[in-house]
């Protein structure tokens, strides 16, 4: 299923005597109805889009080849993403701008490719560098509260040392303290619409769910909220470099 360099679409091949595989990092968004796609759906969608765009992607060996593609931290079903990232291996050096345009043209409504950059040889994967995720969480409150009450609730949560939640693991239900993974938390109220902005831990060692943060805020406010009005958007994923937050695209410039 791998495409030979001699028959690759001309528009992707750069002027180079040697055929060298490259890795490209794409930044994409997943919004509107597309936020209800599972991670497996997204992987399949990207694979079909690459085939339609005739991209010279690399496939694994074996009986059932798959494209060599590596996504950043997965979005839970129902959560939108503004700046998600994926790494993809190509058979030969490509025109990145053209690849971005052609891949974007194959995306369904609610999804699109924002940017693309070549990944230097030896660079770590997206998941290896990403440590934080920024979220905007909003829902309608059932009770009438003031903006000051919401701001005080957020400040009180940040002042706590522990926020215990129940989490299902392979060993069964366990209690986890999510407070160390909440780095910033802001709460605002517009009418009866609660909006929470939070910077949360996002790593294999222990990510903090935006749902858990919402529950903590609602409990502090004494309001259950209206679940049907819930909307969560991950506005960015970030690596830490010398105390600064950098996107997976920005971190490439340092390598």
C-alpha positions, 0 to 999 in steps of 0.5 A: 500500500506504500506509494513509490517515490517514482509515482508520487504526485508531482506537486508534493515532491520537492527538488531533492536527489535523495528520497528521505522520509520526513515528519510533518506536524499539522495543527487542526481544529475540531468544532461544531458537530465534529466534536462528537466524533470519537478519537478513532473516528478522527484517525479514520477521517484523517486517513481517508482525507490523506488518500483523497489528497494523494499525500505520500504517507508512510504505512506500517508493514505487515498484513494490515498496514496503517498510516504512521500518524501520531495525534496529541492528547485525545479529546473526549467526545463532545469537547471541541478543539481549537488548536489540536496537533498531529504528526504524520510521516511522509515517504519524501520531503513535501511542499508543506503549504500545498499539503496543508491546503490539499488536506484541508480541502478534504476535511468535513464541516467542523474540521480543518487544517490551520498550519503545518511544519516539518518536524526536525529529526529526533524530535519527541512526539506531541504527547511527550512534550505536551503538559498543559491544556487550556479550556473554556467551559460554559453552562447555564445556571439554574439559580440566580447568582452574582458575578462576585459569587462566581469569582469568589468560588473560583478563588476559593477552589484555588486556595484549597489544598485538595479537591478529591474526586472519584475516578474509575481505574483498572483497580476499581474506583479510587479517590484522586486529588485534582487540585495540583493539576489546576494551574489557573481558574477564572469564573465569570457570569453573564446573565445566568451563563457561567463561563470557566477558563482553566489551565489544567494538567494534560499528561499521561501521568495524570490529566485533569478533566474539565468536567471534574473542574466544572463539578467542583465549581458548581458544588462550590456555588451550590448550583447543579447547572443545566447539563443540556447547555454544557459546552467545553472547548479546548483552546490550546495544548502546551509544552513547558519551556523555561517556565513558558507555555509553547504550542507543539508548533512553537516548540519546533522552532527551538529544536 
